Amino acid sequence: MIEREVKIRVRGDSGSVVEWFKSKGFTPADSCYEEDRYFTHPCRDLRSTDEALRLRFRRCDSGAGYYLTYKGPRLTEGVVKSRLEIEAELSSEQGEVIGEILKRMGFDEKFVVRKKRVIMKGSGLNVTIDDVEGLGLFVEIEGEIPGWLTKMVEGASWFNGYVEKTYLELLIEGNKVS
């Protein structure tokens, strides 16, 4: 599946962003804590190929589980970032086993990104309001993003610019990743 998203830095608090999206017809769908563990490949430099292998633990109001995700190189079209994303949903037990298998096969768990996430849905889009540990607040809009929405977002009081980099890249830049 091709993931298409826009990432935006937020000025202010998450509550005002949630209310803004509600006023545009979006509805809250879930609230989560996510811990993303990124692995390095034993024979290939994933950073230089702009790829990622991530094992995500997600605990939401709706339930908990793991997701193993491969992310391919990014393609940028204006403010929209696209990339191949292949993801498998795992039970908690499977997630822990897969993490152990990856380590034993030579994959190194190199970085961890932690965030609290509010998920909203509307207009065929997924919107997440992310409070990323060490970075602050961001909004991600995923799907076929209409131009009218980006124009409205750019005029919002909380809009603080588009971000092309991943959370992991931002944390590495600021030496804030564990």
C-alpha positions in Angstrom: 0.0 0.0 0.0 1.2 3.5 -0.8 1.0 5.8 2.3 0.4 9.5 1.5 0.7 12.0 4.3 1.4 15.6 5.3 3.1 16.3 8.6 2.6 19.7 10.3 4.3 21.2 13.4 1.7 22.5 15.9 1.7 25.8 17.8 -0.3 25.6 21.0 -2.1 22.6 22.6 -3.6 19.4 21.3 -7.1 20.3 22.6 -7.5 23.3 20.3 -6.3 21.2 17.3 -8.9 18.5 18.1 -11.6 21.1 18.3 -10.5 22.7 15.0 -10.8 19.3 13.2 -14.2 18.6 14.9 -15.4 21.9 13.5 -14.4 20.7 10.0 -16.5 17.5 10.4 -13.8 15.1 11.7 -14.6 12.8 14.6 -12.4 11.4 17.3 -11.8 7.7 16.7 -9.3 6.6 19.3 -6.6 7.7 21.8 -3.3 5.8 21.9 0.2 5.5 23.3 2.7 4.2 20.7 6.3 3.0 21.1 8.1 2.6 17.8 11.3 0.5 17.8 13.4 0.9 14.7 15.8 -1.8 13.6 19.0 -1.6 11.5 19.6 -4.3 8.9 22.7 -6.4 9.4 23.9 -6.1 5.7 22.2 -2.9 4.4 22.2 0.7 5.5 18.5 1.5 5.7 19.1 5.2 6.4 21.0 5.6 3.1 18.3 3.8 1.1 15.6 5.8 2.9 13.9 2.7 4.2 12.7 1.7 7.7 11.8 -1.4 9.6 9.6 -0.6 12.6 8.0 -2.7 15.3 5.3 -0.6 16.9 3.6 -1.3 20.2 0.2 0.4 20.4 -2.0 0.7 23.5 -5.3 2.5 22.7 -8.7 2.9 24.3 -9.9 0.4 21.7 -7.2 -2.3 22.5 -3.5 -3.1 22.3 -1.2 -4.9 19.9 1.9 -4.7 17.7 2.5 -3.8 14.1 5.5 -4.8 12.0 6.1 -2.3 9.2 8.4 -1.9 6.3 8.6 1.7 4.9 10.1 2.2 1.4 11.9 5.3 0.1 10.0 8.6 0.1 8.6 10.4 -2.9 7.7 14.0 -2.3 5.0 15.9 -4.2 4.9 19.4 -2.8 4.0 19.1 0.9 2.7 15.5 0.5 5.1 12.6 1.2 4.3 9.2 -0.4 6.0 5.9 0.3 5.4 2.1 0.1 4.2 0.8 3.5 3.8 -2.9 4.2 2.3 -3.6 7.6 1.3 -6.7 9.5 -0.9 -6.5 12.7 0.3 -8.8 15.5 -1.0 -9.9 18.8 1.0 -8.8 21.9 2.6 -12.2 22.2 3.5 -12.3 18.4 5.0 -8.8 18.7 7.4 -9.8 21.4 8.4 -12.9 19.6 9.0 -11.1 16.3 11.1 -8.5 18.1 13.3 -11.3 19.6 13.5 -13.1 16.2 14.7 -9.9 14.5 17.4 -9.4 17.2 18.6 -13.0 16.9 18.8 -12.6 13.1 21.2 -9.7 13.4 18.8 -6.8 13.3 19.8 -4.2 15.8 17.1 -2.3 17.8 18.7 1.1 17.3 16.1 3.8 18.1 12.8 4.2 20.0 10.2 6.9 19.4 7.4 7.4 21.9 4.2 9.3 21.4 0.7 9.9 22.6 -1.7 10.0 19.6 -5.3 11.2 19.1 -6.8 9.6 16.0 -9.6 11.4 14.1 -11.4 10.5 10.9 -13.4 12.4 8.3 -13.6 13.2 4.6 -12.0 9.8 3.9 -8.8 10.8 5.8 -7.1 9.8 9.0 -5.8 12.6 11.1 -3.5 12.1 14.0 -2.5 14.7 16.6 0.8 13.4 18.0 2.6 14.5 21.2 6.1 13.1 20.4 8.4 12.7 23.4 11.3 15.1 22.9 9.8 16.9 20.0 6.3 18.3 20.9 3.1 18.4 18.9 2.4 17.5 15.3 -0.5 16.7 13.0 -0.3 14.0 10.4 -3.0 13.8 7.7 -3.1 10.6 5.8 -4.9 9.7 2.6 -5.7 11.5 -0.7 -5.3 15.0 0.8 -7.5 17.6 -1.0 -6.1 21.1 -1.7 -9.0 22.8 0.1 -7.9 21.1 3.4 -4.3 22.1 3.1 -5.4 25.7 2.5 -7.7 25.6 5.6 -4.9 24.1 7.7 -2.4 26.7 6.6 -4.8 29.4 7.9 -5.4 27.7 11.3 -4.0 29.5 14.3 -2.2 26.3 15.4 -0.4 25.8 12.0 3.4 26.1 12.5 4.7 24.9 9.2 5.0 21.6 7.2 7.7 19.0 8.2 9.3 16.8 5.6 11.4 14.7 8.0 10.2 11.7 10.0 9.9 11.8 13.8 13.0 9.6 14.0 15.0 11.9 11.8 14.0 14.9 13.9 15.0 13.1 17.1 18.4 12.0 15.7 19.1 15.6 14.5 18.4 16.9 18.0 20.2 14.0 19.7 17.0 13.2 21.6 16.5 9.6 20.6 17.0 6.6 22.9 
